[in-house]
Each structure stands twice: as structure tokens, then as C-alpha cells.
Amino acid sequence: MKKVLIACLAAAPLAAVAAPIERILADISAQRVESNIRKLVSFGTRNSFSETEDPARGIGAARRWIKAELERCGAGTRMKVEFDSHRVDSGSRIPRPVDFVNVVATIPGIQPESRARTYVVSGHYDSMPSDPVDGKSDAPGANDDASGTAVAMELACVLSHYDLDATVILMAVAGEEQGLYGSTGFAKSARAAGMDIAGMITNDIVGNTRAPDGSVHRDRLRLFAEGVPPEKAPSDSLLQALRTGGENDLATRQLARAIEDAALAHVKGLRVDVIWRRDRYLRGGDHFPFLDAGYPAVRMTEPVEDWRHQHQTPRVENGVQLGDLLEFVDFEYVAQVARVNAAAIASLASAPAAPRDVQMEALRLEPDTTLRWAPNTEPDLAGYRIVWRATTAPRWEYSRDVGKVERATLTGISKDDFVFGVLAYDREGNASPATYPRPFYPPRK
């Protein structure tokens, strides 16, 4: 990305321009985040079985407003906003046929070599009271998940005014509370179309900072990242990774490390705690369908949840206010979560793709480590970096830039003692996630 000044988003829309990540983060507005959450709550309920034609109440009014708002804030840019509908006739939480309609904003990448590579950020805009199929009762869904929807909307409104090499999709998805139907429809369609989704982040319940005991936690954000996918018949590449100790180095864990690195570099005051687990116990999220489709996908969630304010019909019991109400949302914290998302997505969508066909040579007994990989095609590629760490360490500990080569040797560093990866970086320092190497053995005689 070239460093070019951008007009204020409040001014007349201009063609998108490139800018450093710090400028993007400065454009994230807590006031706009708050306004959008308040507007989503104002629809009374966004339950999947609520009104679809009423102009002011129900899920239909909510999705029409989301689409119109994204079109307004992205006017004059390359961003395209459209509905993505999926019909479901029956299911455990589907008492009657229903259309689950996602709102999808797509910002095409500007670099031909990177345009097909896509990053997705989502929040779900549907809500539920105590009964998941009750479309009549109020279900404000301020935190679950107007907060995550506001994050996706804020990224769309900001990133649409910048140039990124790869494509970015920002989604408000439907049907999460019924069983992840909106995200499932999108992920299945993406896989069928052969989309190259290099990373997906779902933001779900990212607005509360007060724990049930009254303590406040504004300095942490949980990032859930699956390790080994639960495949019934593991692929050869997965088996190779497991046999060489790479269970913590598959694509989703590498995505999580890249997100953590972006947050450390650019977002002060909010620590990303990577949790090596698909999700919390007894819970699920819109990253599941993407994982099941074979895409790297993670979930962001507030540090300490208060379940009294989730999936509850608003009411007071024994002097305790129940319900997912505006008063339990920390808007500045949501804006900080949006900055973490923006830092990660801007970095990843500006960087080269993760190196392909990375191999570790295991041709002889030696004290060295030699890695090789297929060359990247991006015109702004500056080189490759080998990273490594102890087998018991969670994050990369060491690195060495090796230039624009496709093979490099680390002399005196034993492949037996460390975990390795190779990443690519561009002329401005934007780096891809690392790729774990598969072993290359001598041919059998």
C-alpha cells in the first residue's frame, strides 16, 4: 500500500486510496459503532421468525437498514453490497420455512495477482429471546450480536475507502441463533464456487466488559482457534503435519498468530488471548461452517461473559435485570475490537499470500535445516522470512529474512529441535501468515 492521504469519511466520497494501518485504525469511530448498535436494537427484535415487511420492527427492517447504511457509507467506492439468501424448510429450530438473508459487502482487491484471495469478517444480526423461535417478544440483541454486526459494518465503512491488494468481504449474517444457517449457506456456496478464502473472522458477543461479579475487563479479547480439524478421514497433508509435530501449525492457528501479531503491533491497550480451541464448551459460532468447508476461521469474543444478558427475554427477576440490553454494552471496547479486526485484515489483505508448497528437506542426517518453497507471484514481493520456535512454545521466537529465494539453509539449527515456518512479506513490511513445511524425504530405491 502506498502512503497517500485520504479524505475524511464524512466528506464527499472519493476513489479509494492506500494508507498505512495506523490511518485506517484512526478512522474507526466508537461513536459510529454506538450509533449502529443503537439502531439495530431499535428494531425491537431481529429474530429469524419476526416481521419481514414491517418498516420499523423485525428482521426484515433490520437487514434493509444494514444494506442501505453500507451502501451510504461506501458510496463512490468499489464496494458492492447485496443480499445473499438461503431458504431452509425445516430443522430443530425451524418451525416453518424461512429465508435466511445475509447482507454481504465486497471490496474487490486491486492487485490482479491477489484479487482472488479473500478475507471474510462477520457478525450475526439476528437475535433471540428466551425462546429461539419466538418472533414476537422483544429481543434487543445488543451484545449478541449487534456488537459483532457493528464491527463488520464499521470495517466495511472504513476499508471501502482504502485500496487493499486482496478482496475483503464484510458480512452481517442471519440465522445464527437457529443453527448457523446464514453462514453455512455462504460457506457452502463459497466452497462450491472454489473461492480462495484465506482467512475468516467472526465477531460474536464482543461488547460486554463487566463480569457477573462486577469486575471490569477492558484489556483482553479472546480469539478461539481450532488446531486439528475433526476429519473422519484425515488428508495426507494433515497426517504429514501430525507425524512431524505440526498439530499447532495448521492454517487456522497460523491465522490466529497473524491476528495476534497485528494487534500487538498496532492496537494498544487490548491484548488478544489466543485460545487453542474451536469455541467455548456448549457454544458455537459462524466460523464453524467455514472450518467445515476447509477454510481457516477464528472467533473473537469478549473476555468474561455474563449469561444473564444473553438469550434472555428482557425482564427483572429477584431484583436482577435480565436481557441483552444496551446498558450492558461498552461501545469503546467494541471499537477496540473493530481496530483489532481492521489491523489484521488490512495487514493480511495487503501482504503477499502465504508461501505454497513449503518443504523441509530430510535427505540426510545433518545439524542444519533446509527449507524450500514455490515462488510467490505478487509484484511487490520483497522476500521471505523463515520463522521457528521451540516445539513447546506457542509463538514464533526466532526469524531470519532470506530474501527473494526459493530455498534457504539455517546452518547449525537442527530441524529435530524446532518447529519451522516460512512467510512472505512485501516492500512495506506486510507479512503473510507462516506456512508449515511438509517433509521432503529422499526417493525410495
Buried (B, 14 or more C-beta within 10 A) or exposed (E): BEEEEBEEBEEEBEEBBBBBBEBBBEBBBBEBBBBBBBBBBBBBBBBBBBBBEEEEBBBBBBBBBBBEBBBEBBEEBBBBBEBBEBEBEEEEBBEEEBBBBBBBBBBBBBBEBBBBBBBBBBBBBBBBBBBBBBBBBBBBBBBBBBBBBBBBBBBBBBBBBBBBBBBBBBBBBBBBBBBBBBBBBBBBEBBEEEBBBBBBBBBBBBBBBBBEEEEEBBEEBBBBBBBBBEEEEBEEEBEBBEEBEBBBBBBBBBBBBBBBBBBEEBBEEBEBEBBBEBBBEEBBBBBBBBBBBBBBBBBBBBBBBBEBBBBBBBEEEEEEBBBBBBEBBBBEBBBBBBBBBBBBBBBBBBBBBBBEEBBBBBEEEBEEBBBBBEBBEBEBBBBBBBBBBEEEEBEBEBBEEBEEEBEBBBEEBEBEEBBBBBBBBBEBEBBBBBBBBBBBEEEEE
